[in-house]
Amino acid sequence: MTASLNAARRARELESLSREPIDVLVIGGGVTGAGVALDAAARGLSVVLAEKHDLAFGTSRWSSKLVHGGLRYLASGAIDIAHESAVERGILIDHTAPHLVAPFPQVVPLLPQVNRRHAALVRTGFLAGDALRAAAHTSHHTLPRSRRITGAQVQRFAPTVRTSGLRGGLLAWDGQLYDDARLTVGIARTAASLGARVLTRCAGEQVTGSGAVLRDHLSGDSYNVDARVVINAAGVWAGQVASGVELRPSRGTHLVLSQDSFGGLTAGLTVPVPGSTSQFVFALPAPDNRVYVGITDEDATGEIPDVPLATEEEIDFLLETVSSALRSPLTRADLLGTFSGLRPLLHTGGGNTADISRRHAVITAPDGLVTIVGGKLTTYRRMAEDTLDAALAACGISAAPCSTRRLPLVGAASRDVLATVVAPARLVRKYGTEAVVIARDTGRAEVICEGTETTTAELRFAVQHEGALDEDDLLDRRTRIGLDPATRARALEAARAALSSP
């Protein structure tokens, strides 16, 4: 079975829905839903994944693009979550997605606002992170040990950092994603290669533990689907699919800036939040000559929007905090754009959303509908495994054990093999071994517009193989051009042409 997703395959698989019952129906095409679909398909089960919008439409495209080793969870005593994160980071970076996840340095400049006691706490935390990495059996050759560095070394990583009062820095290593939406698409395509039917623009209605009505948003047609197991992986919308599931969404906001504002940042610039010893703001280098600055953690009350928006207060907070470590403060004039995502946290009572556990929860309704909420992008694979194990056990269904710990995603290969792929490094980071397909399409090698490195060949690949159905899919998820609204406007004509060309 091919990994290619496209309009023709979607039409064929929609028409096959009513022929016979399936084993597993997954509602939601974010990273967790895609992970469940992959796990189920890898166990030899028949699978349908239904997503009412597009893959990675919700929270899965709004992360910091980091694969965390769990260090932040140690501060709250959540050792099990921290260890789980470190293990899953190692699986992604070494086995399942080495093309999309790379070792990433993070630097804390020791400026006057970081007193010696605070610096000692950060250093202790980094040493604990080293221990987590070792306990997860990730080699120090992959993620080097943390260490103290000189002021000159800090400036090589972060050229615009303040030099007045700079007394060196602390360096640690974590994992960074090329892009979170591309990870989700890669997981879904890998599931498709194992026979899963991945149906976007297909909403789940009247969802129960034994099936659902799937409505095609493009044609308006509806399909009755019977399933032995139904899993609700709708993220922040999970409570709309399953009654009785109460979430407390938390909004995390990032700013999008140009690398020109940071002089060529090559590490995560980590800046303590004033008055806190455990909260930080990060400036993270990103593709297309960008830097992402984040993140916030704010209660998101009220109706859940399709696309959350940053508040003025969040923008000011992020600008002011990161500017405290820079020679020249950043202003609104430096902004290219913003993006915000909602964390699907399980409601556990009062307190700040920052204090709510990131542990995932599997909830089974009386009718057998299984809901997965909580967790985080790094641990999607373990969340999927736990969810499917619980669902199959509850229904008494026998299947092969989970095999996703060592199942490479489409395009994945060892770093040694990736180094031999005959394609530009940027394409290898984005597509892995599939980069050769784009590189060979020399007739479409031109960059589509100013402000991005994306080529026409990449847009066509997204249409033919990655399930992109319209310009939003192309600009906002298969590529991340849309994070800069000005560049998005310039790229719109090329996106429409890619969708209409043969």
N, C-alpha and C positions, 0 to 999 in steps of 0.2 A: 504494500500500500504506500502511495506517495505521501510526502509531507506537505505537498502544495495545497494551499487553500485559495479558492477563487470563486467567482460568481457561478461558473458552470458546475463545480463540485457542490456548492451550496444548493443549487436547484435540484440536482440529482438526489442529494441526501434528504432534502425536505420531502420529496416525493416518496421516499422509502420509509417514512416514519410510521405510517399506519399499517404496515404489512405484518408486523409481529411485535410482541412485547420485547422490551430490552431489559438488560440487567440493571444498569445504573443510569439515572437521569440526573444531571447536575444543572442547577439553576444558578447562573452567574459566571461571567467570563473574565474575572479578575485573576490575580496570580494564584489565589487559593482554589478557585473553581477549576482553573486550568490544571493545577497540580492534582486535584482529585481525579479529573478526567484521565490524566496521564497514568496515575497509579492504577486506576481501575482497568484501563486498556492494557497496561503491562501485565496485569494479573490474568489476562485472557477473557475479561468480561466485555460484553457489548455495552457501548457507552454513547450517550447523547449529551452534549453540552449546549445549553441554550442561554444566549446572552441578548438582552433586549436592545442593547446599543452596539458596542464594538468591544473587542478584546481590550482589556486594560482601560476601559472607559472611565472607571471610578478611581478609587484610592490608589490602585496599583500603578498609576502613572504620575502620582504626585509626591513620591518619596524623595528623600535626599540623595538617592542613587548610591547608597552605601550598603554594604553587607557587613553588619555589625558583629563583632565578636562577643557581645554581651556585657562589656565592661560597665555600662551605665546601670545594669541591673544588680551588680554587686553592691552598689552604694545603698540600695534598699534591702539588702539581705536576700534577694531572690537568686540564690546560687544555682538552683535547678534551671531557671530560665537563662541565666548567664552561660551555663555550660551547654545547654541545648543550642543557643545561638552560636557559640564557638564551634560546636560540632557541625552545624549546618553550614556555617561559613566555609569550613574546611572542605565539605562535600562539594559546594559550588565552585570554589576556587581551584580545586585539584582534580575533580572528576566530572561533574555534570555540565559545567559552563565556564571552562577556563578562558574561552574567547571573550565572554561578556564580563567576567569578574577578574580584576587584577589587583595585586598588592598595591597599597596606597599609603604614603606617608602622611602623618598628621603632626603638626607642630604647634606647641603652646609657647609663644614668646614670653619670656620672663621680664615683664615690664613692671614699673612701680606699683600698678594696681594689683599685681600678683605678689603678695608678700611671701616671706620665706616659709611661713607655716602653710599657706595655701599651695605653694610650689611643692612642699614636701608631701601634701595630700595627693596632688596630681601625680607626683612621681610614684607614690605608693600604689595608686590606682593603676598606673601603667605597668608596674611590676606584677600586679594581680592579673592584668590582661595577658602578660607573658605566661603566667602560670595557667590561665585558661587555654591559651593557644597550645601549650604543651600537653595539657590534659585531654585536649581534643585531637591530639596526635597530628597537628599541623606543623610541618617542619619549620625551623627557624631560617632555613634557606628560602622558604616561600614568604614567610612573614618574619622579618628580622626582629631581634630583641629591641626593646625600647632603650633609650639612652639620653644622656645630657649632651647638648650640642652648643657650639659657640655662637656668639652674636653674628659673626660673619656667615656661618652656616644657615642660621635662621633667615638671613637676608637673601641667600641664594635660593631658598625655597619660596620666600615671600618678599620680593624686592621692595614693596612699598611699606613694610612694617616700620614703625617708629624706631629710631635709633637712640633717642634721648632716654637714658636710664635703662636701656636694654642690657641685661646681664646674662645673655644666652637664651637657651630654650630647652624644651623637652620634646623628644621625638618618639613617636610610636607608630605602629603599622596596623592597618585594618584592610578590609576589602572594599573596592569601589566598583559599582556597576557602570558599564558603558551607558546603559539606559534601562530603566525599570519596565517600561512598556515593551521593549524588545525582548526582555526576559520572558514576560508573560506570553507574547506571541510565539516565542521559541518553544515554550512548554506546550502550548496548544497545538503547534504544528507537529511536535514529537508525538503527542497523543493521537493526532490524525494519522501519522505514519503507522500507528499500531491499530488503526481501524476505527478510532473514535470519530463520531460525526460532530463537527464543531460548527454551530449555527448561530451566526450573529444576526442582529436585527430580528430576533425571534424571542418574544416575551413569554415567560411562563405565567399562565393564569390558572386559577382554580387548582393550585398546587396542593397535593395531599401526599401521604406516605406511599401511595401506590400509583401515582401518575400525575399528569397535568394536561391542560390544554395549551399548546404552543401556538402563538399567533405570529405569523409572518408580517412584520411591519412594512415590508415592501409591497406585498400583494394584497394584504388583508385577509388571506386565507388562514384557517385554523386547522390544527391537527390534534387529535386525541392520542396521547401517548401513555401506554401502560408500562410500568417499570416495577421491578422487584425491589429496588432501592431508589429513593429520591433524596437528594442532598441539596440543601439550601446553602449556597455559598455566595449570597448576594451582597456581602459586605455591609455597608452602612444601611442598605435597604433590606437587610434580612428580616427585620421586624414587620415589613410590609408583606413578606412572603409567608411568614409563619407567625400566627397569633401567639401572644404570650412571651415572645422574645423582646426584652426591653434593653435597648442600647443607650449609651451616653456618648455620642460622637464628640471627638476632640479635633479641633482644627489645627493643622500645622501649615504654616505659611513660609514660602521662600521668595527671595528677590532674584531676578535675573539681571546680571550686569555684564559688561564687556570685560575681557581680559585686559583691555587697555587701561581700565581703572585700577588694575592690580599689578601692572608691569610684568606680566608673565608668571602668574602663580602656578607652582608645580606641586604643592602639597595642600592638605587641608589646613587652613589657618584657623586655629581653635582659640576663641576669645572668651574668657570667663564672663558671665553675666554679673554685673555689679551687685554686691550684697549676697551672692550665692557661692558656695564652695563646690557645688555639684552640677550646676547648669552652665552650658556653653552655647555660643553662637559660632557656626562654622561658615567659612568661605571655601567653596569647593570648586576646583577647576573642572570644566565640563566641555563636551564637544562644541564645535562651531565657534571657538574663541570666546566662550562664555564662562562666567563664574556664577554659581548658585550660592546665595547667602540665606541661612536658616538655622534653626527652625523654631517656631512658636508652639505653644501647647495651650489652647484656649477652648473653653466650653463652646460648643456649637449647638445652641438651642433652636427650637422651631423646626419648620419644614426642611427636609433635606434637599438641597439643590443638586441639579445634575453637575454643575460646575461651581464649586465654592469660590468665594472671592476673598482676597485679603482685606483687612480693615486698615484704615489710616493709622491707627495706633500700632498695629503690628509692623507696618512699613517703617514708621518712625523708630520703633524699638530696635529693629534689626539694623537699620542704618546707623543709629547712634552707638549700638554695642560694638559692631565690627569696626566702626570708625575710631573707637577708643584705642585701637591697636595700630592705626595707620598714621603716616606722617601728614597726609592731607585728608580731611573728612570727606566722606561720600555724601552726595545730596540727591534729591529727587531727579535732578538733571542726568544723573548717571544711570538711572533705571532704564532697562530695556523692556521689562515686564515683571509680572509676579505670577506665582501659582500657589494654590492651597489645596490641601487634601483633608479628608475626614477619616480619622481612625475609628474603626468599628469596635469600640470598647464596650464590654458588657457592663450594664449598670449595676454597681455594687454598693450604692449609698452615696453619702455626702463626700466632702473633701474636694481638692483640686483634681482636674483630669490628669495632671502629671503624676498624681499619686495612685491612679487606678492601675491595677496589674495588667501587664501586657501578655499574661498567660492566656493561651487560647482555651476555648470551652466548646465541647461537643454536647449539644442538647437534643434529646430525642422526644418528640411529641407523642401523645397517646396513639395517634394514628400511624406512627412509624416514621414520620418526616424527620430527617436528621438535619440539624442546623449547626454550622461551624462559624464562630465569631471570635473576635479578639486576635491575639497574635500579631505578627509583623511579617514584612516581606521576606526577611532572611530565613525565617523558619517555615515558609510555605510548604515545603516538602514533608516535614514532620507533621504539620497540621493536616495535610492530606492523608498521610498514612494513618494517623490516629482516628480521623473521621471515618475513613473507609473500614478500618478494623472494627470500630464500634458499630457501624451500620450493618456490616456483614454478619457480625456476631448476633446482633439483635434479630436479624431475619433468618438466621440459621443457614446462610448461604456459604458454601465452601468454595474457595478460590485459592489460587497460588499465593504465596506470601509476597509481601511488598519487595520490589526489586529496584526501586528508584534511587537508592543510595549510590549506585554505580552505573546508572543508566544515563549515558551522555545525551544532552539535548542536540537537536539538529544543528549542524555546524560545529559542534564541539570536537576537540582533539587535545592531545597533550601539548604543552607549550613547545616542546621540541618540534612536533609536527606543524603546529601553527606557524612557527618561524620559517618553515619551508614553503608556505603557501605563496604562490606567485601572484601577488596583488598588493596594492598599497596598504601600509600598516593600519590606516584608518578603517579601511574596509574589513580587514581581518578582525579588528577589535569589534566590529559591528556584526559581521556575518560569519566569522570563523572560516571553515573550509569552503563554505558557499561563496566566499568573496571572489573566487575565480570566475564564477558565473557573471558577476557584475563587471569584473575587470575585462572579460573577454568581449563584452558588449561595447566595442569601441565606437560604434556609430552613435551611441547615446552617452558618451563620456563627458559631455560638457556640463559644467556647473549650471544649475537652473536659474540662479539669480544672485545678486550681491547679498552678503550677509550669511551665507551658508556654503558648505562644501558639498551638499547633496547634488547628485547628478541625475539626469533623466533616466539612466539605467537603473538607478535605485528605486525610482518611482515605479518604473515598469515591473521590476522584480516584486515590489509590494503588491501590485495589482494581480500579477500572475501566480504568485506563490505564497503571499502572506495575508490574503483575505481582505485586502483594502477594497472597499466598495464605493467610497466617495472621497471628495477632497479633504474632508475632515479627518477621515482615517489616515490619509497620506500625510497631511501636514501636522496633525496634532498627536498621532500615536506611532505610525511606522517610522516617521522622522519626527523630530521635536522642533521643527521650524516654527510652529505656532507659539512657542514660548516667547518669541520676539514678534509682537504684532506687526511691526513695520516690515520685517522680512517676510512674514506670512502673506501680507498683501502682495508683495512682489512675486511670491512663489505661486500664487493662486492659478495663474494662467497655465503654468507648466503642469500643475497637478491635474487640471481639467484635460489638458492634452494627453497626459499619460493614461487617463481613464478612457479616453475615446480612441486611442490609437490601437491598431490591430496587434 
